[in-house]
Amino acid sequence: MTGLSLSRRDLMAGGLSIAGLSMAGLTTVNLAACSPTGDDRAGSLADLTLRVATYRGNPESFFAEAGIQDPSYKLARTQFAGGNLIAEAINARALDFGGMSEIPPIFVAAQPGNQVRIVGVLRGDVNNQVVLVPKGSPVGDFRQLKGKRVGYVKATTSHYILLRLLQEAGLSWNDIQPVALSPQDGLAAFQSGALDAWVIYGVIVYQAREAEARVLRTALGILSGNYLITAAKEALDDPVRFQALGDYVSRYKRVFDWINADGERWAQARAKVTGVKADYYAQEFREKSSLNYLEPISEAAIASQQAVADTFAAAKIIPARVDVRPLWDDRLSSFLK
């Protein structure tokens, strides 16, 4: 089986189960149905539908709350469970724009006709990316996880954090029992006692901490704090779609000003949309290592991602070294200044 055709409704309702399929090794996913218009080339902005990826409760869903008016083009937002799936969807020509960490583009860089282009950098939090252990666990140091079951999310920051911590501890991938799981599957496994440790990110960290988990280590000092905004090469090459992308990222940049100004307001807005307790979001905001800023690409950001890619290559997680520079495209930089 090389592909899976899913409707946009299936994606929005069942992103986590799709993540499970991807983690199981299904890497080619046909997501063309994400787009209501297919591979159209609109003649004007008014005719265009910009296909944008979002995560549950993430900033791209809060334009109205931030006081940002609707654009002249239409927006089709599709919810995904992770940046790895967004990268796959861009490559399947099902999306024009999406956000992710430094890691997913590395995993698709060698694919024939790769469409993923990095167009900007979101500076953000790394304290919400952690290694969790059960509250009663005797483990006090990562080295004590030798031979233990450690959950992670493949092709994400979780995967990279695990690699780096193994290096720091003088351990290899074969010294632990790594278990690749989607975030929700990982939560279920962790809560059931099937994992000795779990490398995970986002508000789910605070849900687990309140119940039965403690933080063994945060990603501070491991992750760069660079999160990426990406666009499809074909969308950047199309003059009208490029115009829409530029307008969209300038609006997106303004959302972060609204978020940074009032963490409690942001927590309440997210809770209303997701049903997750506002207290979790408020705690996440209070414990941030950095506020969020959307910036143009830079040489430092490219070098940071290259170091990440080299780590994956050295560990033979990817088959060969990847030169990340061709992934970066500065055509939208003027909209991010």
KETORLUM-428185 format. One line per 10 residues: number of its first residue (from 1); their letters; for each residue x, y, z of C-alpha. Coordinates in pm, 1 decimal. Example, Ala and Ser with C-alpha at 12.3 -4.5 7.8 and 13.67 -1.06 7.14 Angstrom:
REM residues 2
1 = as = 1230.0/-450.0/780.0 | 1367.0/-106.0/714.0
//
This chain:
REM residues 337
1 = mtglslsrrd = 0.0/0.0/0.0 | 160.5/328.2/-109.2 | -113.6/585.4/-57.9 | -424.5/672.6/134.6 | -698.2/901.3/7.1 | -878.3/1093.8/280.8 | -1143.7/1362.1/272.6 | -1089.4/1701.7/432.3 | -1353.5/1614.1/691.3 | -1165.1/1292.1/772.4
11 = lmagglsiag = -846.7/1492.3/823.2 | -1006.7/1748.1/1052.9 | -1183.4/1490.2/1263.9 | -921.9/1219.3/1262.7 | -577.6/1378.0/1239.4 | -447.8/1174.3/1531.2 | -537.1/843.4/1375.3 | -365.9/957.3/1055.5 | -59.9/1037.1/1264.6 | -69.4/681.5/1391.1
21 = lsmaglttvn = -66.0/552.8/1035.3 | 229.5/774.0/954.0 | 418.8/659.4/1260.9 | 357.0/300.7/1154.6 | 551.0/368.8/835.7 | 291.5/504.6/592.5 | 496.7/789.1/449.0 | 319.3/854.9/118.5 | -22.7/1000.9/184.4 | -251.3/1139.0/-86.8
31 = laacsptgdd = -413.1/1442.8/70.8 | -531.4/1621.0/-241.3 | -883.6/1623.0/-104.3 | -769.0/1882.6/149.6 | -816.5/2138.5/-124.3 | -1168.7/2236.9/-229.4 | -1029.0/2355.2/-560.3 | -756.3/2102.8/-642.5 | -453.4/2221.8/-837.1 | -619.8/2542.4/-954.9
41 = ragsladltl = -442.5/2855.0/-1071.8 | -665.5/3147.3/-976.5 | -665.7/3453.9/-1196.7 | -711.5/3699.5/-908.7 | -700.5/3706.0/-530.2 | -1078.7/3708.7/-513.0 | -1085.8/3378.2/-703.3 | -819.0/3210.7/-493.8 | -844.5/2968.4/-201.9 | -524.5/2956.5/3.4
51 = rvatyrgnpe = -483.2/2613.9/161.9 | -339.4/2650.5/511.2 | -246.6/2389.5/771.9 | -334.1/2441.7/1135.2 | -304.0/2259.6/1465.4 | -580.3/2237.1/1722.1 | -586.3/2563.4/1915.3 | -280.7/2716.0/1749.4 | -236.6/3083.2/1652.2 | -334.9/3054.3/1286.0
61 = sffaeagiqd = -694.4/2991.2/1394.7 | -730.6/3318.4/1588.6 | -719.4/3594.6/1328.1 | -1066.5/3720.7/1420.3 | -993.2/3727.4/1794.4 | -674.0/3926.1/1725.0 | -875.0/4185.8/1534.7 | -735.3/4089.5/1194.9 | -985.2/4134.5/915.0 | -1063.2/3860.6/665.7
71 = psyklartqf = -844.8/3872.7/353.5 | -981.4/3925.3/4.4 | -900.4/3563.9/-85.0 | -1060.0/3257.0/74.4 | -886.0/3048.1/338.9 | -925.8/2670.2/364.0 | -777.9/2563.7/697.7 | -714.1/2194.5/761.9 | -616.5/2062.4/1105.1 | -316.6/1830.0/1139.1
81 = aggnliaeai = -167.3/1638.6/1429.4 | 196.6/1724.1/1355.0 | 443.4/1904.2/1131.9 | 559.8/1576.3/979.2 | 212.7/1530.1/831.1 | 205.0/1890.5/708.7 | 532.0/1835.9/523.1 | 382.9/1525.6/359.4 | 70.0/1718.6/259.4 | 272.2/2001.4/104.2
91 = naraldfggm = 466.1/1743.6/-94.7 | 137.2/1588.8/-204.3 | 42.2/1934.6/-341.7 | -249.6/1950.0/-98.7 | -134.5/2257.4/97.8 | 11.3/2598.1/25.3 | 130.6/2690.1/374.9 | 203.5/2531.8/712.4 | 412.9/2558.5/1027.4 | 646.0/2297.4/1175.1
101 = seippifvaa = 970.6/2252.7/1364.7 | 1317.1/2231.2/1207.0 | 1287.3/1853.9/1173.6 | 1011.5/1758.2/920.7 | 1170.2/1934.3/619.3 | 1484.4/1728.4/674.8 | 1288.5/1406.0/630.5 | 1131.6/1510.4/298.6 | 1429.7/1697.2/151.7 | 1547.7/1401.2/-56.9
111 = qpgnqvrivg = 1204.7/1313.7/-195.2 | 1178.3/1361.7/-573.7 | 1013.8/1692.8/-653.2 | 1012.3/1803.5/-288.9 | 778.0/2102.2/-255.4 | 857.9/2213.2/101.1 | 1025.5/2554.4/120.3 | 1108.7/2734.0/445.4 | 1003.3/3098.0/420.3 | 1033.7/3228.6/777.0
121 = vlrgdvnnqv = 1128.8/3153.6/1136.3 | 905.4/3162.5/1441.3 | 1111.8/3214.8/1754.9 | 935.2/3035.4/2037.1 | 918.7/2829.8/2352.9 | 1126.2/2520.7/2425.7 | 1020.3/2467.0/2787.6 | 699.9/2296.2/2670.8 | 910.6/2020.8/2509.5 | 1013.6/1776.6/2778.9
131 = vlvpkgspvg = 1105.0/1427.5/2892.1 | 835.5/1301.2/3129.9 | 861.6/1011.6/3372.8 | 592.8/879.3/3609.4 | 577.7/1067.5/3939.3 | 686.3/760.1/4132.4 | 971.6/671.1/3898.2 | 1315.5/635.2/4059.9 | 1480.4/772.5/3743.7 | 1666.6/1094.2/3821.3
141 = dfrqlkgkrv = 1901.8/1109.0/3524.3 | 1857.6/1024.3/3157.5 | 2136.9/763.2/3178.8 | 1909.8/558.3/3404.0 | 1675.3/502.4/3111.0 | 1915.1/249.4/2957.9 | 1712.6/-56.9/2859.6 | 1384.6/127.1/2927.8 | 1083.1/198.2/2706.1 | 1095.3/557.1/2584.6
151 = gyvkattshy = 811.5/703.1/2378.3 | 866.5/972.4/2115.0 | 704.6/1119.8/1802.0 | 888.9/1027.7/1484.3 | 1034.4/1303.7/1260.4 | 960.8/1580.1/1511.8 | 1141.3/1776.0/1784.4 | 1061.8/1483.1/2013.7 | 1274.7/1255.7/1794.3 | 1561.4/1505.6/1791.8
161 = illrllqeag = 1551.7/1565.5/2168.7 | 1576.7/1190.9/2224.1 | 1879.5/1163.8/1994.5 | 2057.5/1451.2/2165.9 | 1991.8/1317.9/2515.2 | 2124.4/976.3/2415.1 | 2441.0/1143.4/2290.4 | 2479.3/1341.9/2612.6 | 2435.6/1026.5/2819.4 | 2686.7/827.5/2614.2
171 = lswndiqpva = 2411.6/591.0/2498.4 | 2306.7/469.4/2153.1 | 1965.1/419.8/2000.0 | 2002.5/47.8/2069.9 | 2056.3/110.1/2441.3 | 1687.2/195.2/2493.4 | 1356.9/57.6/2368.7 | 1234.0/347.9/2153.2 | 859.0/350.3/2086.0 | 731.1/578.2/1806.7
181 = lspqdglaaf = 377.6/698.7/1883.7 | 146.1/985.3/1794.4 | 95.3/1234.9/2081.4 | -243.8/1094.9/2181.4 | -130.2/733.7/2153.0 | 174.0/827.6/2358.1 | -44.4/979.3/2629.9 | -250.2/661.1/2650.7 | 63.5/446.3/2666.5 | 222.9/668.0/2931.1
191 = qsgaldawvi = -89.7/673.2/3147.0 | -122.9/294.2/3125.5 | 234.9/238.1/3244.4 | 352.2/105.9/2908.0 | 629.9/367.6/2888.3 | 910.6/438.1/3133.6 | 963.6/783.2/2985.4 | 802.1/997.2/2718.9 | 953.5/1275.1/2507.1 | 664.5/1504.8/2421.7
201 = ygvivyqare = 564.3/1864.8/2356.0 | 276.5/2111.1/2381.6 | -13.3/2152.8/2619.8 | -40.8/1775.4/2659.4 | 268.0/1810.6/2882.1 | 66.8/2005.3/3137.4 | -222.9/1761.2/3125.9 | 15.2/1475.0/3203.5 | 200.4/1669.0/3473.8 | -117.4/1742.1/3668.1
211 = aearvlrtal = -204.6/1374.4/3685.5 | 87.5/1137.4/3699.5 | 404.4/1282.3/3550.7 | 710.1/1483.3/3644.4 | 958.7/1655.4/3416.8 | 1296.2/1483.6/3398.3 | 1438.3/1737.0/3153.6 | 1317.2/2026.0/2935.7 | 1451.6/2099.6/2588.3 | 1620.1/2420.3/2704.4
221 = gilsgnylit = 1977.8/2397.2/2581.3 | 1885.2/2129.3/2326.7 | 1640.0/2296.5/2088.8 | 1723.4/2623.5/1915.6 | 1377.1/2772.2/1967.3 | 1341.8/2802.9/1589.6 | 1010.0/2688.3/1448.2 | 955.3/2720.3/1075.9 | 684.9/2850.5/848.6 | 683.8/2677.9/513.8
231 = aakealddpv = 515.9/2712.7/177.2 | 483.1/2497.4/-131.1 | 733.4/2581.1/-404.8 | 458.9/2577.4/-667.4 | 257.4/2825.8/-460.1 | 558.2/3058.3/-434.5 | 611.3/3029.9/-809.6 | 250.4/3123.0/-890.1 | 217.6/3507.4/-893.7 | -132.8/3527.7/-747.9
241 = rfqalgdyvs = -79.7/3259.1/-486.9 | 250.6/3425.5/-394.1 | 65.9/3751.7/-335.8 | -179.2/3572.5/-106.2 | 103.4/3402.7/83.5 | 273.5/3736.6/144.1 | -46.4/3888.6/271.6 | -116.7/3586.5/489.8 | 221.5/3580.4/664.9 | 199.5/3953.6/737.5
251 = rykrvfdwin = -137.7/3892.7/905.9 | -1.9/3586.3/1084.4 | 285.9/3792.1/1223.4 | 36.2/4030.2/1385.9 | -136.1/3745.2/1570.9 | 177.0/3695.0/1780.0 | 176.4/4057.5/1890.5 | -176.4/3998.7/2021.9 | -73.2/3674.3/2194.7 | 239.3/3819.3/2356.0
261 = adgerwaqar = 44.1/4114.7/2496.2 | -184.6/3908.1/2721.5 | -114.5/3545.2/2811.2 | -430.6/3504.7/3016.9 | -650.4/3627.9/2731.5 | -469.3/3387.4/2497.6 | -525.0/3098.2/2739.1 | -897.7/3169.6/2761.9 | -932.0/3196.3/2382.4 | -757.9/2863.1/2324.9
271 = akvtgvkady = -957.9/2690.4/2596.9 | -1283.3/2804.9/2438.3 | -1186.8/2649.4/2105.3 | -1024.6/2326.4/2227.0 | -1207.5/2240.1/2549.2 | -871.5/2206.5/2725.1 | -849.1/2377.1/3064.8 | -736.6/2739.0/3038.2 | -510.6/2679.3/3338.7 | -291.4/2449.9/3126.2
281 = yaqefrekss = -246.8/2714.0/2858.7 | -184.3/2984.2/3118.2 | 84.4/2769.8/3283.1 | 244.9/2703.4/2946.0 | 255.7/3079.3/2879.2 | 402.7/3158.8/3222.2 | 677.0/2898.6/3182.1 | 778.3/3001.1/2829.1 | 1147.7/3023.5/2752.7 | 1065.8/3297.5/2500.2
291 = lnylepisea = 774.3/3492.7/2360.4 | 684.1/3424.0/1996.8 | 824.1/3636.8/1714.4 | 787.1/3571.3/1342.6 | 1105.9/3671.7/1159.3 | 1264.3/3653.4/813.0 | 1509.6/3372.8/745.1 | 1871.6/3420.2/849.4 | 2209.0/3253.2/810.5 | 2198.9/3158.4/1179.2
301 = aiasqqavad = 1864.6/2981.7/1132.0 | 1995.3/2788.7/830.8 | 2305.7/2685.4/1024.9 | 2089.2/2571.8/1317.0 | 1881.4/2344.2/1095.9 | 2194.7/2206.7/929.6 | 2327.1/2102.8/1270.4 | 1998.1/1924.1/1338.9 | 2010.7/1746.7/1002.5 | 2368.2/1638.2/1064.4
311 = tfaaakiipa = 2264.3/1486.9/1397.7 | 2000.7/1272.6/1226.3 | 2247.8/1168.6/955.1 | 2516.3/1074.7/1208.7 | 2263.3/857.0/1390.7 | 2164.5/698.0/1054.7 | 1800.8/797.3/1110.1 | 1815.4/941.6/758.2 | 2014.8/754.9/493.0 | 2259.5/1032.3/403.4
321 = rvdvrplwdd = 2362.9/1384.3/492.4 | 2113.8/1650.8/380.2 | 2219.6/1996.3/265.0 | 1935.3/2207.5/405.3 | 2017.6/2532.5/224.8 | 1807.6/2451.6/-86.9 | 1504.5/2416.9/143.8 | 1521.3/2786.3/237.6 | 1348.6/3048.0/20.4 | 1360.8/3419.0/108.0
331 = rlssflk = 1094.3/3542.6/-132.6 | 851.5/3623.5/153.1 | 1110.2/3792.9/375.7 | 989.4/4146.1/296.3 | 647.3/4057.8/441.8 | 804.7/3951.6/772.8 | 1005.8/4266.1/850.6
//
